[in-house]
Amino acid sequence: DQQVKQNSPSLSVQEGRISILNCDYTNSMFDYFLWYKKYPAEGPTFLISISSIKDKNEDGRFTVFLNKSAKHLSLHIVPSQPGDSAVYFCATSYGKLTFGQGTILTVHP
Amino acid sequence: DAMVIQNPRYQVTQFGKPVTLSCSQTLNHNVMYWYQQKSSQAPKLLFHYYDKDFNNEADTPDNFQSRRPNTSFCFLDIRSPGLGDAAMYLCATSNSGGASEQFFGPGTRLTVL
């Protein structure tokens, strides 16, 4: 049973446009969420997080939105850049880090 | 630069031949984790050490064991690798458990022949 799901295996976006990556979770007890970014041949690196007491957290070009009633979070990247091309994992930290399967983002010049 | 280092980056072993993967950290973090990631799947936590306290996930096979001889080093031992154990193995550290950010090494790609 997958508690964190990223239903889009891949996303392709033009440079300068918005990238929206989505994530759904099943357990309403989850109260802290993170996004990690992974380049090939490297480990995942932390990108941005959000606590369930907020519905939005922003850091430069990256914004995470949390909809607790829908058990859904999304990562917005605006504007997208070719260097953003990577695998993006959402995760919840509830006792332990539980990851989604990841979404491969490709940003075309 | 403070970091998490994994050796080797690529490991090939034979079916049933024991193998050890290594992780070291210069971050001086209390907690060290081992994850298994199979192709196109989410990283899956195998176990973690909080200081010297070992915490095994309920569904981690007995074939997988770990050692943490000191703060800096942690090892993953696979006693009798099967073909299904071929995966990327990621080591991570954090300053404390729970919601704290984890820092990952680059991973070791294990191939089982």
Contacts between the chains, C-beta under 8 A, distances in Angstrom:
chain1	res1	chain2	res2	distance
A	2	B	42	7.5
A	4	B	42	7.2
A	9	B	40	7.1
A	32	B	99	4.4
A	34	B	101	7.3
A	36	B	104	7.9
A	41	B	9	8.0
A	41	B	106	6.4
A	42	B	106	5.3
A	43	B	4	7.0
A	43	B	90	5.8
A	43	B	92	7.4
A	43	B	104	3.1
A	43	B	105	5.0
A	43	B	106	5.0
A	43	B	107	5.7
A	44	B	43	7.4
A	44	B	90	7.5
A	44	B	104	4.9
A	45	B	103	8.0
A	45	B	104	7.0
A	46	B	101	4.8
A	46	B	102	7.3
A	46	B	103	7.6
A	49	B	101	7.5
A	89	B	42	7.1
A	89	B	43	7.4
A	93	B	98	6.5
A	93	B	99	4.3
A	93	B	100	7.9
A	95	B	98	7.2
A	96	B	45	5.4
A	96	B	48	7.6
A	96	B	57	7.8
A	97	B	33	7.8
A	97	B	45	6.8
A	97	B	102	6.0
A	98	B	42	7.7
A	98	B	45	7.8
A	99	B	42	4.0
A	99	B	43	5.0
A	99	B	44	7.9
A	100	B	42	5.7
A	101	B	40	6.5
A	101	B	41	5.8
A	101	B	42	4.9
A	102	B	40	7.7
A	102	B	42	6.9
